[in-house]
Amino acid sequence: MGWMSWERYLCNIDCQTYPESCISEGLFKRMGDLLVSEGYADAGYVQVNIDDCWSTLERDPETDDIMPDPDRFPSGIKSLAKYMHDKDLKLGLYSDIGTKTCGGYVGMQDHLEQDANLFASWDIDMLKVDGCYQDPSMMWDTYPELSRALNATGRPIVYSCSWPAYLDPDYGEANDAEVLKELAEICNLWRNWDDIQDSWASVSSIIDFWKRNNTEDPFVNVAGPGHWNDPDMLMIGNNGLSLSEERSQMALWSVFAAPLLMSNNLAEVSEESKAILLNKEIIAVDQDPMGKQGTLVFAQNNGEYLAPEGSHSVWARELHDGSYAVVLQNSWDMGDFVKISFRPEMIGWEVDAKFEVRDLFLHEDLGAFEGEFLADVNPSDVEMFIVKKAQ
C-alpha cells in the first residue's frame, strides 16, 4: 500500500516549467509528507514509489553504475530513502530487465547483480522491474536471476516484476502453469495487463479481464500471501472517475487482493475520494491475511432493454475467518438503480443458509437474512458487504 508516480506524473522531467510536478526528489518528499499528514500512512499507505525517468540516460563512465539525475535528485536515492524511513515510510524504485526502461533510460540487462547490490546499498524497500527492450523469451532467465540477486543482497526488497504483461494475455503464455509457478516463487507481485489510465474505460477493461476468471483458474489461485496479481494503480482522487466509479475500483481491487498504490496528487484529493481511500473496513478486506483472491461468482441482467447481459455482477472473496467480502456491481452506465441479489449458494453455502450482512460503505450491520439479500445499486457503482453465517 502506498503511492506511485507513474500514471499521474508520467515522465515529466521539465522542472523549469513544472517545478512542483516533475520527477524529482521534491515531488516524492511532498507526497511522503502528505501520506503522513493526511492520515494515509496510519491507514497502511506507507510505500512511496519512484517510477521511470529518475536516472541519467547513461551509466557512470567510471563505475558503470546507474546514476540518479543530479539536477532532479541532487541528494541521491540513499538520502531520499532515509527521508522516508525517518517518517516510517518506505521507498520504492523502478528499473527494467532490458537494455533500457520504457522511457528510454538505463536498463538492467547484463548488470543484474551489480544493480541489485547498488539498489540495496541505497536502502530501497521495493523494486518495480518493467520488461521493455528485452525479448520475452529471455525473461525465463532474467527475472529469476534478478530475484536471486536481490535475495543475495540480504536486504528485504519487495520485487514487482512485469513478466506476464509481456506475454499473451488471452489465456496463452501468461496463463501457462509453469510461468505462474515460477512467478509465485520469484516475485512478490506482477503486472499482467496494460498500464491503467485515468478513465472508467481503462479501469473497467481491467475489471472485465478478471470477469473471465473463476475459482479454478490458475491465475487466481497463484495469488496468496507474499505473491499477488497486480491490476495496477488506484485512480481514486484524480480527474477521470466519478465517485461511483472510484467506489467500484476500491471495492473490486480489495476483492482482487491487489496492491493499493495510489497515483494522484495527494494535495488535491477531495474529501469524498479521501474517505474512499481511507475506508479501513475495505482496506482490511484487501489486506486479509489469507491472501486469497476473489472472483466473479454470478452475472445477471434485468432484461434486454434494462441492461445488457452480465452487467449486474456479484463478486466474492473468502476471508481468513470464514466470512466473505461480497461486491454487488452495476457496470451499466444508463438507467436508474437496479436490485442485485446475493444468494448463499453463490459462495457454496446451503440454499437456505442464514447469514448476517455488514455494509462496508455505511459501516453498519444490516441484520440477518435467509436465502437471499437484495441491494439497490446505481449505474457504474457498487455496494460492498461482509457476509457471515448467522450463529
C-alpha positions in Angstrom: 0.0 0.0 0.0 1.2 3.4 -0.8 1.8 5.9 -3.7 3.4 5.6 -7.1 4.3 8.4 -9.5 3.6 6.9 -13.0 0.0 7.5 -14.0 -0.3 11.0 -12.6 3.2 12.3 -13.4 4.5 10.1 -16.1 8.0 11.0 -17.4 7.8 14.8 -16.7 11.4 15.9 -16.3 10.8 19.6 -17.1 11.4 21.0 -13.7 11.7 24.6 -15.0 8.2 24.7 -16.4 6.7 22.2 -13.8 8.7 22.6 -10.6 6.0 21.0 -8.4 5.2 18.0 -10.6 8.4 17.0 -12.4 10.0 13.7 -11.4 12.4 14.9 -8.7 13.2 14.3 -5.1 11.0 17.3 -4.2 7.9 15.6 -5.6 8.5 12.4 -3.7 9.2 14.2 -0.4 6.0 16.2 -0.7 4.0 13.1 -1.4 5.7 11.3 1.5 4.9 14.3 3.8 1.2 14.2 2.7 0.9 10.4 3.3 1.8 11.2 6.9 -0.1 14.5 7.5 -3.3 13.4 5.7 -3.6 10.1 7.6 -2.8 7.8 4.7 0.2 6.3 6.4 -1.8 5.5 9.5 -4.2 3.5 7.3 -1.4 1.5 5.8 -0.2 3.6 2.8 3.5 3.7 3.6 5.2 2.9 0.3 6.5 5.9 -1.9 7.4 4.6 -5.3 9.6 6.3 -7.9 8.7 5.1 -11.4 10.5 5.7 -14.7 12.8 8.6 -15.7 14.7 9.1 -12.4 18.1 8.3 -13.7 20.6 9.7 -16.2 20.5 8.3 -19.8 23.8 6.6 -19.4 25.7 4.7 -16.7 28.6 6.3 -14.8 31.6 6.0 -17.1 33.9 5.1 -14.2 31.8 2.7 -12.1 29.3 1.5 -14.8 26.6 2.2 -12.2 23.1 3.6 -12.8 23.1 7.2 -11.6 20.2 9.3 -10.4 19.8 12.5 -12.4 22.0 15.0 -10.4 19.7 18.0 -11.2 16.5 16.4 -10.2 17.8 14.2 -7.4 20.8 16.2 -6.1 20.8 14.4 -2.7 20.8 10.9 -4.2 18.5 8.0 -3.7 20.0 6.8 -0.4 19.3 10.2 1.1 15.8 10.1 -0.2 15.3 6.6 1.3 16.5 7.9 4.7 14.0 10.8 4.4 11.2 8.3 4.0 12.5 5.9 6.7 12.7 8.8 9.2 8.9 9.2 8.6 8.3 5.4 9.0 7.7 5.3 5.2 9.3 3.1 2.6 10.9 4.0 -0.7 10.4 2.1 -4.0 12.4 2.4 -7.2 11.8 1.5 -10.8 14.0 -0.2 -13.4 13.8 -2.5 -16.4 15.0 -6.0 -17.1 16.0 -5.0 -20.6 18.7 -2.7 -22.1 16.5 0.4 -21.5 13.5 1.4 -19.5 10.2 2.0 -21.3 11.1 5.8 -21.1 14.5 5.2 -22.7 16.6 5.4 -19.5 19.2 2.9 -18.3 18.1 -0.7 -18.1 19.5 -3.6 -16.0 20.3 -6.1 -18.7 23.8 -7.6 -18.2 24.1 -5.8 -14.9 21.5 -7.6 -12.7 23.8 -8.5 -9.8 25.6 -5.2 -9.9 22.4 -3.2 -9.9 20.7 -5.3 -7.2 23.7 -4.6 -4.9 23.6 -0.9 -5.8 19.9 -0.6 -5.1 20.2 -2.5 -1.8 23.1 -0.2 -0.8 20.7 2.7 -1.3 18.3 1.1 1.2 15.3 0.9 -1.1 12.4 -1.3 0.0 10.7 -2.1 -3.2 11.8 -2.6 -6.9 9.4 -2.5 -9.8 11.1 -4.1 -12.9 9.5 -3.5 -16.3 10.1 -5.5 -19.4 10.7 -3.1 -22.3 13.6 -3.6 -24.6 14.0 -7.3 -23.9 12.9 -10.4 -25.8 10.2 -12.1 -23.7 11.9 -15.4 -24.3 14.8 -14.1 -22.2 12.6 -13.4 -19.2 12.6 -17.1 -18.2 16.2 -16.5 -17.2 16.5 -12.8 -16.4 13.6 -12.3 -14.0 14.6 -15.3 -11.8 18.2 -14.3 -12.0 17.3 -10.9 -10.6 15.2 -12.5 -7.9 18.3 -14.5 -6.7 20.5 -11.4 -6.9 18.0 -9.3 -4.8 17.8 -12.1 -2.2 21.6 -12.4 -2.1 21.9 -8.7 -1.0 20.4 -9.6 2.3 18.1 -6.6 2.2 14.3 -7.3 2.2 13.1 -5.7 -1.1 9.6 -6.2 -2.4 10.0 -7.4 -6.0 7.4 -6.4 -8.6 8.0 -7.9 -12.0 6.2 -7.3 -15.2 6.8 -10.6 -16.9 3.2 -11.6 -17.5 2.4 -8.2 -19.1 4.8 -9.1 -21.9 3.2 -12.4 -22.7 0.0 -13.3 -24.4 -2.8 -12.2 -22.0 -5.6 -14.1 -23.6 -5.1 -17.4 -21.9 -1.9 -18.1 -23.8 1.5 -17.9 -22.3 0.5 -15.6 -19.5 -1.8 -18.3 -18.1 0.7 -21.1 -18.5 1.0 -23.1 -15.3 4.8 -23.1 -15.5 5.0 -19.3 -15.8 2.6 -18.9 -12.9 4.5 -21.4 -10.7 7.8 -19.5 -11.4 6.1 -16.1 -10.7 4.9 -17.3 -7.3 8.4 -18.5 -6.4 10.5 -15.5 -7.6 8.2 -12.4 -7.5 6.1 -10.7 -4.8 3.7 -9.1 -7.3 3.4 -8.9 -11.0 1.6 -6.8 -13.6 -0.5 -8.7 -16.2 -2.4 -6.1 -18.1 -1.8 -2.7 -19.9 -1.0 0.4 -18.0 -4.0 1.9 -16.2 -5.3 5.3 -17.3 -7.4 7.9 -15.6 -10.7 6.8 -17.2 -13.5 4.4 -16.5 -12.9 2.7 -19.8 -9.4 1.8 -18.7 -10.4 0.7 -15.2 -13.4 -1.3 -16.5 -11.2 -3.1 -19.0 -9.1 -4.5 -16.2 -12.2 -5.5 -14.3 -13.5 -7.2 -17.4 -10.3 -9.2 -17.6 -10.9 -10.6 -14.2 -14.5 -11.4 -15.0 -13.2 -14.2 -17.2 -11.5 -15.9 -14.3 -13.0 -18.2 -11.7 -12.0 -20.1 -8.5 -10.4 -22.9 -10.6 -8.3 -20.5 -12.7 -4.5 -20.8 -12.3 -4.1 -17.0 -12.5 -6.4 -16.6 -9.5 -5.0 -19.5 -7.5 -1.4 -18.4 -7.8 -2.2 -15.4 -5.7 -1.5 -15.7 -2.0 0.5 -14.2 0.9 3.7 -12.8 -0.5 2.7 -13.1 -4.1 -0.1 -11.2 -5.8 -1.6 -10.3 -9.1 -1.3 -6.6 -9.7 -4.1 -4.9 -11.7 -2.2 -1.6 -11.4 -2.6 1.7 -9.6 -5.7 3.3 -7.9 -7.1 6.3 -9.9 -9.1 7.5 -6.9 -8.6 11.2 -6.3 -7.7 12.1 -9.9 -10.0 13.6 -12.6 -11.3 10.8 -14.7 -13.6 8.8 -12.4 -16.9 9.6 -10.8 -17.3 8.9 -7.1 -19.3 5.8 -8.1 -16.5 4.6 -10.3 -14.0 5.3 -7.5 -16.1 3.2 -5.1 -16.1 0.5 -7.7 -12.3 0.4 -8.1 -11.6 0.5 -4.4 -14.1 -2.3 -3.7 -13.0 -4.6 -6.6 -9.3 -4.1 -6.1 -9.8 -5.3 -2.5 -11.6 -8.4 -3.8 -8.7 -8.9 -6.2 -6.3 -8.9 -3.2 -4.5 -6.2 -5.1 -1.7 -3.9 -4.1 -3.2 -0.5 -3.2 -0.9 2.0 -4.8 -2.4 5.4 -5.5 -1.2 7.6 -8.3 -2.7 11.1 -7.7 -1.8 14.5 -6.3 -2.4 13.9 -2.6 -2.7 17.7 -2.1 -5.8 17.8 -4.3 -7.8 14.7 -3.3 -11.4 15.6 -2.4 -12.8 14.7 1.0 -15.2 12.3 -0.7 -12.4 10.5 -2.6 -10.2 10.5 0.6 -13.0 8.8 2.5 -13.0 6.0 -0.1 -9.2 5.6 0.1 -9.2 5.6 3.9 -12.1 3.2 4.3 -10.5 0.9 6.9 -13.1 -1.8 6.5 -12.4 -2.2 2.8 -8.7 -1.9 3.4 -9.0 -4.8 5.9 -10.6 -6.9 3.1 -7.7 -6.1 0.7 -5.1 -6.9 3.4 -6.8 -10.0 4.7 -4.1 -12.4 5.9 -5.5 -15.4 4.0 -4.4 -13.6 0.8 -7.0 -15.4 -1.3 -8.1 -13.6 -4.5 -11.8 -13.2 -5.1 -13.7 -13.9 -8.3 -16.9 -13.2 -10.1 -19.5 -15.7 -8.7 -22.6 -14.6 -10.7 -23.6 -12.3 -13.5 -27.2 -11.3 -14.3 -29.3 -8.7 -16.0 -32.8 -7.2 -15.8 -33.9 -7.9 -19.3 -33.0 -6.9 -22.8 -34.0 -3.3 -22.6 -32.9 -2.6 -19.0 -29.3 -3.8 -19.1 -27.0 -5.9 -21.3 -26.2 -9.4 -20.3 -23.8 -9.8 -17.5 -23.8 -6.1 -16.4 -25.1 -6.9 -13.0 -22.3 -8.8 -11.2 -21.7 -10.5 -7.9 -18.1 -10.8 -6.7 -16.9 -12.6 -3.6 -13.7 -13.2 -1.7 -13.2 -15.7 1.1 -11.6 -14.2 4.2 -9.5 -15.8 6.9 -12.3 -16.0 9.5 -14.7 -17.9 7.1 -16.7 -14.8 6.2 -16.9 -13.5 2.7 -16.5 -10.0 1.2 -19.2 -9.5 -1.4 -19.4 -6.8 -4.0 -22.6 -6.2 -6.0 -21.7 -4.3 -9.1 -23.9 -2.5 -11.7 -21.4 -1.9 -14.6 -24.0 -0.5 -16.9 -23.8 3.3 -17.4 -27.5 4.0 -18.1 -30.8 3.9 -16.2 -31.8 4.0 -12.6 -30.6 1.9 -9.7 -31.2 -1.9 -10.0 -31.8 -4.5 -7.4 -28.9 -7.1 -7.4 -29.3 -10.3 -5.4 -26.8 -12.2 -3.3 -27.7 -15.8 -2.5 -25.6 -18.0 -0.3 -25.3 -20.8 -2.9 -23.1 -18.4 -4.9 -20.3 -19.0 -2.4 -21.0 -22.6 -1.8 -23.3 -22.3 1.2 -26.6 -24.0 1.7 -29.5 -22.5 -0.3 -31.5 -21.7 2.8 -28.4 -20.6 4.9 -29.0 -17.8 7.4 -26.3 -15.1 7.2 -25.5 -11.7 8.7 -24.7 -8.7 6.5 -22.5 -5.7 7.2 -22.3 -2.7 4.9 -18.7 -1.6 4.4 -19.5 1.8 2.9 -22.1 2.7 5.6 -20.2 0.9 8.4 -23.5 -0.6 9.5 -24.8 -4.1 10.4 -27.9 -4.7 8.3 -29.2 -7.7 10.2 -29.7 -11.4 9.4 -31.1 -12.8 6.2 -32.1 -16.2 4.9 -31.7 -17.4 1.4 -31.3 -14.0 -0.3 -30.1 -10.5 0.2 -31.0 -7.7 -2.2 -29.4 -4.2 -2.5 -30.1 -1.2 -4.7 -27.0 -0.4 -6.9 -26.7 2.7 -9.0 -25.2 2.7 -12.5 -21.3 2.4 -12.6 -21.4 1.8 -8.9 -21.1 -1.0 -6.3 -22.3 -1.9 -2.9 -19.9 -3.9 -0.6 -20.7 -6.2 2.3 -19.3 -8.7 4.7 -21.5 -11.8 4.9 -21.0 -14.4 7.6 -23.1 -17.3 8.7 -25.5 -16.4 11.5 -24.9 -18.0 14.9 
